[in-house]
Amino acid sequence: MSEPKMKFTLGRRKFIGKVIPACSVLSLSGGFPLCLSSFDARPFLQESGHKFDKPYSRQLSFRQVSDIRYRNFISLAMDLEKEMGKDALIEFLKKRTLAELLEQGKAYAKRSPDTSFRTFSNIFKNPWMESTLVMEIVEDTDTVFEVKVTECMVADIFLRANAGEIGNAAVCIGDYTFAEGFNPKIKMIRDKTLTLGHAFCNHRYVGNR
């Protein structure tokens, strides 16, 4: 099967790399802490006193913030799918997500007190995760951690847009390399994923102490 040709003047990969922001590719479903913690916004912050720099006072829910973040991305991805074909889009998203989340895992490890298995599994116990996932911890030891996620806020957004496979390629698949980036000895096993139509996600992590 020949590679679909883009109608844009930029090369296909170069074009997508420019229009898809790095933080569109998030880890561990909820996404917020990992993306924001690895992104240094300070160079972009202005304190000029201009009216544009006044604090934005409206409070948004986790779901509203995610809807805003992903809506345009999903629309763009669907347009790109029409231009380049589904297979090529999914392949690109997967490659980009795996690479991006590997680096985010490494960055998260640098900010952590250590890279032990227990420190990694504690990621699922922070308030961000609790606010964006409905989950049950199935097993929790110093070398095995398994969680069953029955509802995921981000997965719900992609599924409501009939873009589950895009969501899996742009978000969910990065869970594998995030764990690897944090500690190469930690491996994730998963054969059920909400964005692929299963009833739940069964994240199972195994590693050393």
C-alpha positions in Angstrom: 0.0 0.0 0.0 1.5 3.3 -1.1 1.9 6.1 1.4 -0.9 8.8 1.0 0.3 12.1 -0.3 -0.5 15.3 1.6 -1.8 18.4 -0.2 0.3 20.7 1.9 3.6 22.3 0.9 5.3 21.1 4.1 6.3 17.5 4.4 3.7 15.3 6.1 5.7 14.6 9.3 7.0 18.1 9.5 3.6 19.6 9.1 2.0 17.4 11.8 4.9 18.1 14.1 4.2 21.8 13.9 0.4 21.7 14.2 0.1 19.1 17.0 1.3 20.5 20.3 3.4 18.3 22.5 0.9 18.5 25.3 -1.8 17.0 23.1 0.1 13.8 23.9 -0.5 13.0 27.5 0.1 10.1 29.8 -1.8 7.9 32.1 -5.2 9.0 30.9 -5.8 12.0 33.2 -2.8 13.7 31.7 -2.7 17.0 33.7 0.1 16.4 36.2 2.5 14.7 33.8 2.1 17.2 31.0 2.2 20.3 33.1 5.0 19.2 35.3 7.2 18.6 32.4 6.4 21.9 30.7 8.1 25.0 31.9 5.7 27.9 31.2 7.8 30.6 32.8 9.4 31.9 29.6 5.9 32.5 28.3 4.5 34.3 31.3 4.2 38.0 31.1 3.8 40.4 34.0 3.6 43.7 32.1 0.5 44.9 33.9 -1.4 44.9 30.5 -5.1 44.1 30.7 -4.4 40.8 28.8 -2.4 39.6 31.8 -5.1 39.9 34.4 -5.9 36.6 36.1 -8.7 34.6 34.5 -11.1 34.2 37.4 -13.6 31.7 36.0 -13.3 28.3 37.6 -13.5 25.3 35.3 -14.0 21.6 36.1 -11.6 19.0 35.1 -14.0 17.8 32.4 -14.4 21.4 31.0 -10.6 21.9 30.9 -10.2 18.6 29.1 -13.0 19.3 26.7 -11.3 22.6 25.7 -7.9 21.0 25.4 -8.9 18.0 23.3 -11.8 19.3 21.2 -9.6 21.2 18.7 -7.1 18.4 18.6 -9.7 15.8 17.8 -11.1 18.0 15.0 -7.6 18.5 13.6 -6.8 14.8 13.8 -10.0 13.9 11.9 -9.2 16.4 9.2 -5.7 15.0 8.9 -7.2 11.5 8.7 -9.1 12.6 5.6 -5.9 14.0 4.0 -3.4 11.3 4.8 -5.5 8.2 5.6 -6.3 6.6 8.9 -3.5 4.1 9.0 -0.8 6.8 8.4 -2.3 9.1 11.0 -2.5 6.4 13.7 1.0 5.2 12.9 2.3 8.8 13.3 0.4 9.5 16.5 1.7 6.3 18.1 5.3 7.0 17.2 5.1 10.6 18.5 3.2 9.6 21.7 5.7 6.8 22.5 8.6 9.1 22.0 7.1 12.0 23.8 6.0 10.0 26.9 9.4 8.3 27.1 10.9 11.8 27.6 8.2 12.8 30.0 8.8 9.7 32.1 12.5 10.6 32.2 11.7 14.2 33.2 9.3 13.0 35.9 12.0 10.7 37.3 14.4 13.6 37.6 11.9 15.5 39.8 11.1 12.5 41.9 12.9 11.6 45.2 13.8 8.2 43.6 12.8 5.9 40.8 11.6 3.0 43.0 8.6 1.0 42.0 6.7 2.3 45.0 7.3 5.9 44.0 6.0 5.1 40.5 2.8 3.4 41.7 2.1 6.3 44.0 1.4 8.4 40.9 -2.0 6.7 40.7 -2.8 7.9 44.3 -2.4 11.6 43.8 -5.4 14.0 43.7 -5.1 14.6 40.0 -5.7 10.9 39.2 -8.5 10.6 41.7 -10.2 13.6 40.0 -10.0 12.2 36.5 -10.3 8.5 36.8 -12.8 6.0 38.4 -10.5 3.1 39.4 -10.0 0.2 41.7 -6.6 -0.9 42.9 -6.5 -4.7 42.3 -2.9 -5.4 43.5 -0.4 -3.2 45.3 2.9 -4.5 46.4 6.5 -3.4 46.2 6.9 -5.1 42.8 3.4 -5.4 41.3 0.8 -2.7 40.9 -2.5 -3.3 39.0 -5.4 -0.9 38.7 -8.7 -1.4 37.0 -10.0 1.9 35.4 -13.7 1.7 34.7 -14.1 5.4 33.8 -11.6 7.8 32.3 -12.4 11.5 31.7 -10.1 11.8 28.7 -11.2 8.5 27.2 -14.8 9.6 27.5 -14.0 12.8 25.5 -12.5 10.8 22.6 -15.3 8.2 22.7 -18.0 10.8 22.6 -16.4 12.2 19.5 -16.2 8.7 17.9 -12.4 9.0 18.0 -11.4 6.2 20.3 -8.6 4.9 18.1 -7.2 8.4 17.8 -7.3 8.8 21.6 -5.5 5.5 22.1 -2.8 6.5 19.7 -2.4 10.0 21.0 -2.8 9.4 24.7 -3.2 5.8 26.0 -0.3 4.1 24.3 2.1 6.5 25.9 1.5 4.7 29.3 4.0 2.1 28.2 6.9 4.3 27.5 6.2 6.7 30.4 6.8 3.8 32.8 9.9 2.8 30.8 11.2 6.4 30.9 10.7 6.7 34.7 12.5 3.4 35.3 13.5 1.0 32.5 13.0 -1.9 34.9 9.3 -1.2 35.2 7.1 -2.8 32.6 3.4 -2.2 31.9 1.1 -5.0 30.7 -2.4 -4.1 29.5 -4.8 -6.0 27.2 -7.9 -3.9 27.8 -8.3 -0.2 27.0 -11.4 2.0 27.2 -10.6 3.9 24.0 -10.5 0.6 22.1 -14.0 -0.3 23.2 -13.3 -2.4 26.2 -15.2 -2.1 29.4 -12.2 -1.0 31.4 -8.4 -0.5 31.3 -6.3 -3.0 33.2 -3.0 -1.3 33.8 -0.6 -3.8 35.4 2.9 -2.7 36.3 5.7 -5.1 37.3 9.2 -4.2 38.4 11.9 -4.2 41.1 11.7 -2.5 44.4 
